[in-house]
Amino acid sequence: MIILGLVLVLAGFIFGISILTTVGIILVVVGAILAVLGSTGRAVGGRAHYY
């Protein structure tokens, strides 16, 4: 999810499409939160790991 977000942010900057940049930033933030919660051992949404 983090990698997809980074790709969308880069595509948004390159092509000048602001919605891609916005969606990419949201995906990066959500992916980072899920990664941090998963690494602490806390099950999120019934899953212990997100990758």
Secondary structure, 3 states (H helix, E strand, C coil): CHHHHHHHHHHHHHHCCHHHHHHHHHHHHHHHHHHHHHHCCCCECCECCCC
